[in-house]
Amino acid sequence: MLRQLIVVIVLTLGSVMVSSVLARDKTGLKASVGQTPVESVRTITHKLDTSVAGNKSLLTKDKATLIALIDEILLPHFDVDYASILVLGRHARTAKPAQRARFAKAFYRSITHRYAEGLLKYVKGAVRVLPFRGHLNKRRVVVRTQVTMGSGKSISVDYAFHKSRSGRWKAYDVIIEGISYVTNYRNQVDAEIHKVGLDQLIKNLKKRGAAALEPPSKVKPEH
């Protein structure tokens, strides 16, 4: 389940936060800078269809270009630092600022580098943004979508946005079929920190990528 979860995150989150020139969407929420959450997510479909679906042969042969594409789209619009603090949970309170920064970078890289190929499974037109529902909130918004996998099965993928200190809406969590990306990894990070400590976990993430947070039975032996 974890491997499927991260593949879907890379499929969708890796290209979700593209800029939009629109300042208002049907939710009535007005972005103070640049774009609203719903318009950002709606722009996914165009970016995926043009940058990924139309260039699969190139991206398959050139992982560096694939990673660069993810970075170009993701980093400016996804709150890596905030998400990593949520993943660290109570350990964020005792971690030093430098440790939190190193964890954020290692955690992000471990996921994008190991599961970047999952982005190549994207099928043109796979993402459908659902109508907004619920109460409007000027600080936090959840945008719902349905993603059609290669098998034809549709799954629900919700994106949690928050208003950052800069006034921009940024995503920080993905909820797939009711499973939170933050909660899922927070439980595993907590277990690993108790086992080896935060500094060693960061080293493991740099060395073994996302495998450092997989159950032992799923981790291949190192040679």
N, C-alpha and C positions, 0 to 999 in steps of 0.2 A: 504493500500500500504506500509506503514511504517513497519508493522509487517512482510510482505512478504519480504521486502528489507533486514531486519536484519537477517531473517532466511537464506536467500541466502548468506549473508555475512558470517554467521557462517558456513554454508555448505562448502563454498569455501575458504574464506579468512582464516578461522580458521585452515586450513591445507595447505595453499598455500606455505608458506615460509620454505620449508625443504631444507637442505643443498644439494648441488650437487658438485661432484668432478670435473665436467667438467668446463673448463675455457673459452670455446668459443661455440657460437651457430650460427644458420644460419643467424642471423642479422649481424654478423661480430663484434658485440660489445664484448669487452674483459673485463672481470671483474678483478679488481686489487686484489680482495680477494675472493677466493672460488667459486663463481658462478655468472652466468649471469641471468637476469630476466626471459628470456624465458626458460632456463633450470630449474630454480627454479619452474616455473609454470608447466612445463612438469612433474616434479617429483611429483606434486600433485596426479596425477592419481594412481601412485604406492602406495603412503602413504595412500590415502583414501581407496583404494581397500584392503590393508592389515591391516591397523590399525583400520579402522572404519567398512567397509562393512563386514569384517570377524569376528568382535567382537561385533556385535550389541546387542546380548543377554546379554553380560557382561556389556556393557556400559549403557544399559537401566536400569539395576538394581543398578548401581554404578555411581551416578552423580559426585562424587569426582574424580573418575578415568577419567571420561569424561572431566572434567574441567582441570585436570592435563595434559591430552593429548593435549588439546588446548594450554595450557601454554607452554608445552614442544616444540611444533612445532611453535607457533606463536611469542612468546615474543622475541626470539633471532633474528628474521628476519623481524619483522614489526616495523616500526618507530612510536611507540605509542606517544612519546613526540612531534614529528613533526606533526603528524596527529591531536593531541589534540590542538596544537597551531592554526592549520588551522581551526579547528572546533570552537575554541574560537573567531576567527576572530579579529576584532578590540579590543575586550576585552582583548586579550592577551597582548596588549601594556600597559594596566593599571594594569593588575593583577601582584601580587608579585610572584617571583619564586616559593615560597612554595605553593601558590594557584594554579599555573599552574601544579605543580607536583601532588598535591592532586586531581585536576580535571582529569588529565590524568589517574591516577590510578582508580578513581571512575568511570570514563566514560568507561574504558576498562572492569572493573569488572561488571558493570551494564549490559553490552551487553552480555558478555560471560556467566555469570551465568543465566541470564533469558532466553537466546535463545540457550543454549548449546544443548537442545534436538533436535533442528533443524538439527544438524549434523547427527543425527540418521536417517534422511530421505534420506541421500545420497544413490544413487543407483550405484552399481559397474559399472565403465566405463562411468560415467555421464559427466565427464569433457573432452572436446576436445579443445586442443590448436590450434588456427588458425595461418596461416602463417603470419609472420611479414610484416607490410606494413608502408609506411610513411618514413620520414626522420630520419636518425640515429642521436642520440643526446647522447653525452657522459655524460650528467648529468641527463636526464629524459627520460624514456621509457614507453610506454604503451603496455602491452601484452594483446591480445584479446583471449577470449575463448568462447565456447558455453557450457552451462550446461543443461543437460536433467533432468527435474524434474520428480517426481514420476508419474505424470499424463501423461508423454510422451512429454510434451511441452518443446521446447528448448528456452532458453533465452540467450541473450548476456551479458557476464560479462567481463569487461575490468579492468586490474590492472595497476595502475600508480606506477612506481618505481622512486626513485631518488637516486643519489649517495650521501651517507651520508658523514659526515666529516671524518669518519674512513676509507672511501674509499670503503665501502661495499654498494652494491645495496640493498635498503630496500623499501618495499611497504608502501604507505601512503594513498592511496585512491582506492576505488572500484567504478566502474561506471556500474550500472545494468540497461540495457534497456535505456541507456541515462541518468539515474539518478545518480548523484554523491553522494556517502556516505558522503563526507565532506560537500558539499553544503547543502544537506538535513538536516543534524544535525546542521550546523552552523546557519541556519535560526531559528531552534527551540531553540537552546541554547541562541541565541540573545534575543528571546522573553522572555525566562524564566529568564534571568539575569535582564532584564528591570523590570520584575514582582517581583522577590523575591531577586535578588542579587546573586553574584557568590558563596559566602559562603553557602547560603541556598540551592542553586542548587546542590552543592557538597553533602550536607547532604541528600538532597532528592534522589540523585543518589545512595548513600550508602544504604538508607532505602528502597526505592521503585524501584531501578533498572531502567531499560529502560522506565518504565511507567512514570517516572518523565518528560520524553520528548515526551510523546504521547499527542495528542489532548484530552481535557477534556472528550469528549464523549466516548473515548476508555479506560479511566482509571476507573478501578473498585473502588467503595467506600471502604475506609479503615474502618475496624471494631476495 
